[in-house]
Amino acid sequence: MPALPAPTRLQSAVEALNLAWRNRVFYLFVAPFAALTIVFGLWPIALSIQVSLTASASALSPNPTYVGLANYATVLADPIFIASLWRTLWYAALAVAANLAFALGVAILIDSPRLRAGSMFFRLAIFLPVVTPDVAGYVVWRWLYDRSFGAINAAAEQLGLPAFGGLSSVDTVTIAVLIAELWHHAGFYMTIFLANLAMRDRALEEAAAIDGATTWQKWRFIILPQLRPAIVINLVYATVQFLKTFTVVVVMTKGGPAERTNFVSYYAYQLFDQGRYGEATAMASLLFAIVIALSLGAFKLSEGRAPK
Amino acid sequence: MIAQRRGFRSHATTAVLYAFATSLSLLFLYPYWWMCLGMFRNARQVTGDPLRLWPEQFDFSIFAEIQRIGGVPFWQYVANSFVITGASTLLGVVVTAAGAYALTRKPELPGFRWLRYGFLVTIMYPYMLLVIPVYIVVFKLGLLGSYAGIVLFLALGPIQFFLFDQFFRTLPREVIEAGICDGASEAQILFKIILPMAKPILATVALITFLINWSQWFPILVISRSPDTFTLPVALLAMNGELGSNFRGIMALAFVTTLPVAVLFVLAQRRVMEGMAAGAVKG
């Protein structure tokens, strides 16, 4: 049999077109999805990168002035941005650790066979804030922290604890924001842990019990390794979530007091509001790069350590 | 004797665990209760005793006071919420189901892999920062201030796509092949064979999309030109930002914003929690 000639570029293009034409009905199915993805996803991202390369004053005009990477240079030389970036990273690390530790603890508690009768109620209570509109939840928390209206200070007073500064003090605003966000998000991470706990291999635990393993050993060496998928998913989700912290700031603190909660996404939005489009989109691109790098890093790290 | 002691200790442990889990759950529910009380109590009553667990009176007069917010009648925010959430959910479910079906059924078609990657990039971009350039896009399309602009933007979401993707991947191929053997067209296969099987997943995705889109506020605020197209969360945010805060009004509005999704969630709790977990695990 003679060797077939290597297909030319033209031939393969014709074949591709043929294949596409024979399956045209699938293009019809996918067309609306493709249109929405492009118009409200890819185009805005491209536009955002384009705007980040232009002078703010001309950014929205038909003939914008391109300034290269000048906006990135401005942003990276802006001490407020650098401070905001460190604050965002620090807060995200803190929030991820607190949320995952809390969610894992609650999941283990609720998963306990001793609590079977109440399990559904506990899940419901911890998960309800996840589906509660974030604006509504944070508005209520804002007032709960209020010095004269709020229940939190009144409770502290009754228990004989010192007054809690809440959102008005630089020392307590971070923890106050963190608690409100934990209330809103932890139920989601808990559900992932619970799903993973339900799928675990219980025969291993019985075997360990026969071998005389202690409760601690059972958790540390049998159950925790099996929770790796949930830990990875939650780590990635929470990292992305808390790097973008925004709504809670808009509703409760407006970045204050003394810039303590001026995280990157809020700062970028403020610049956008002032018409500094070039710098705002440059910040967006930088945060995008950080989010992708960190979530890929978290993913790779867990993959690399996974026993094969 | 020892067995009895152990039995007692085990009961005591169970009681302690119950007490702890119950307190934690009540702590998580407390803000809702406090919000409800806030609707009925006036400012002096609240500041005098913020911890009171039962209102002094059931006074619904606040709902008459917030008949108009920001120059727009209250019912319009409620209607906007239902119309925008309902329309974007319907559109999102149909468009995503058809798209995910085509992408998983024929991944080898030219351009399909690129579209999948493109969608993944889109959902990786910080949503809140995507909204800024979306403003420019919507402006260029001439849809600023329109319901259409808001609904089209809210239609797509990652969890929805992953849930459909997962479902269509696990669909047995024999089902489709049997349809082909019977001489069914692709449209018939989709509408007569796949859709009836997909009913549960369609319901789950619709439910989750509704819950997610009901909570949206930032894209709606950005695409709107006036409060005429605000939904309840956006109206609540605007009221929260006003000077001379109206505590009772804010609590009443927060209550109305929360009630529909809370009821929906309690009615369909298992489906919501399992669906969200499944959608996240795939992502």
Interface residues (C-beta under 8 A of the other chain):
Chain A: A16 L17 L19 A20 N23 V25 F26 Y27 F29 V30 P32 F33 A34 L36 T37 I38 V39 F40 G41 L42 W43 P44 I45 L47 S48 V51 L60 V106 L109 I110 S112 R114 L115 G118 M120 F121 F122 R123 L124 A125 I126 F127 L128 P129 V130 V131 T132 P133 D134 V135 A136 G137 V139 V140 W141 R142 W143 L144 S148 F149 G150 A151 N153 A154 A155 Q158 W183 G187 F188 T191 I192 L194 A195 P229 I233 Y237 V240 L243 K244 F246 T247 V250 V251 S265 A268 Y269 F272 Y277 A280 T281 A284 L287 F288 V291 I292 S295
Chain B: T13 T14 L17 Y18 F20 A21 T22 L24 S25 L26 F28 L29 Y30 P31 Y32 W34 M35 G38 A43 V46 T47 D49 P50 L51 V94 V95 T96 A98 G99 A100 Y101 A102 L103 R105 K106 L109 P110 G111 F112 L115 G118 F119 V121 T122 I123 M124 Y125 P126 Y127 M128 L129 L130 I132 P133 V134 I136 V137 L141 L152 F153 A155 L156 S185 E186 A187 L190 L211 W214 S215 W217 F218 L232 P233 V234 L236 L237 N240 F247 I250 M251 A254 T257 T258 V261 A262 L264 F265 V266 Q269 V272 M273 E274 M276 A277 A278 A280 V281 G283
